[in-house]
Amino acid sequence: MRSYLKDKMGSIELPPAGFFEHVAFAPLDAIFELTKDYNADTSEHKVNLGQGTYKDGNGEPWVLPAVQGAKEKIRDANHEYLPILGLPSFRHLATKLVLGDSGPAVTEQRVASCQTLSGTGALHLAGLVLYEALGPSCTVYITEPTWSNHRQVFEAIGFYVQSYRYYDEATGKLDVASLEQTFEAAAPGSIFVMHACAHNPSGCDPTQEQWRRLATIAKSRKLFPLFDAAYLGITSGDYDADAFAIRHFVNEAGLEAAICTSFAKNMGLYGERVGLVNFITQTSAAATAVESKLAQLTRVEISNPPAFGARIVAAVLGDAELCAEWFRNLSTMSGRIAEMRQQLYDALVRLKAPGDWERIIQQKGMFCILGLPLDRVLQLKSKRLELSPSPWISILILFT
C-alpha cells in the first residue's frame, strides 16, 4: 500500500479510491455464524450446538434463582460511574471466591484485581500487562484445540502464539505426555494459557495429581501460568473442586499467575459481560504497581466498566442465603449437563451407532468432541435434522 504524506501546508494527498479501499475483509467468526444459522433455521427439530450457553428444557435461557434474588436486592441502585478498577465489593468478593478466603496471596495482599468486560476482556487486559512486563519476545502457549479467541487475543496484542497437542483425537482423552513435554521444553518466561476446568472444546481436564505435576514443572522452568476460568462451579457443581488448579498453582506451589474469570456461564450473566482479572505477584508492592497499570489501561480502553452485572455478582456473593442458593443452582446446571451427556450416550448405544462413545460421558462441562469426520458434521448441520423428527435418529443416519 502506498503512503500518503502531508505537504508543506499540512494537507494530505487523498487516496484515489477512498480511505478504506485497502482494508481487507476479515473472516466471519465461525461460532457466532453458527448461532446465526441456527436462529435462521425454521426446522422444529433443530439443536443448537454453537455457543456454550446453558438453556432450560425448552431451549430458553435460565435466569438463576440466585440472580433473580440479587436483582431484587439491587433494584434501587444508582447509575453513577464505577471507579476505573470496577466495583470494589465485586473485586474483593470475587477474588476471595477464586483464590479462597485464607489463601496466602489474599492474606498477604499480593493480588492485583480489575473488573473486566467478561472473560475476553480479562484475557486482553492480562495480555496487555504481560506484553509490557515480559516483552514481545515472550511466547504464549495455547492448547490444540482451544477456544478460538485465545489465539486472536494474544496475536492482536503482538505476542507470538504457539499451539501444542493437548487432545488425543484417537482416544478422545487428554494427551498428558504432550502437555508435560511442552512444559519441560518451553523457555523460561513463557506464558501458558490454561483452562482451569471444563476445557473448551475438548472437555478433557488434567487430574489433580497431573495438575500438581504441571505446577512443579512450571515452577522449576519459571513459566507463567494464565488461567482462563470461565466454568468454575458449573463443571462439577462444586466451586472449590473446580478451582483446584488455580489454588494449587498459587496457594500451594507459590507461583505468580494471572487469572481471568467470567461470570457469564456460572451465573448466566452472558449479556452483562462481567469478568475479573487477577494478577498474583511475589510482593504487595508489585501487586500495587500492577493494579496501577490495570487502571491506566482500563482508563484508556473503556474508562471504567459497567455496573449492573458486577452489582449482581456482589449481591450474590455478599449474601449468605443468596450465595447458598447460587451453589445449589451450580449443582442443578452441572447435574443437568451430565444427565444430557448420559442420555446422548445411552441413545447412541441403544441405536447401535458404530463407534466408541465413551468420550461423551468421560469429557466434562459444556463441550464435547464426538470425533466425527468433517463431511459428516456438515451433513448433520445442513440437512440431516430436516429428514427426521428425532435428533438421535439423525445422528444414527450419519454413522450407518
Buried (B, 14 or more C-beta within 10 A) or exposed (E): EEEEEEEEEEEEEEBEEEEEEEEEEEEEEEBEEBBEBBEEBEEEBBBBBBEBBBEEEEEEEBEBBBBEBBBEBBEEEEEEEBEBBBBBBBBBBBBBBBBBEEBBBBEEEBBBBBBBBBBBBBBBBBBBBBBEBBEEEBBBBBBBBBBEBBBBBBEEBEBEBBBBBBBBEEBBBBBBEBBBBBBEEBEEBBBBBBBBBBBBBBBBBBEEEBBBBBBEBBBEBEBBBBBBBBBBBBBBBBBEEBBBBBBBBBBEBEBBBBBBBBBBBBBBBBEBBBBBBBBBBEEBEBBEBBBEBBBEBBEEEBEBBBBBBBBBBBBBBBBEEBBEBBBEBBBBBBEBBBEEBEEBBBBBEEBEBEEEBEBBBBBBBBBBBBBBEEEBEEBBBEEBBEEBEEBBBBBBBBBE
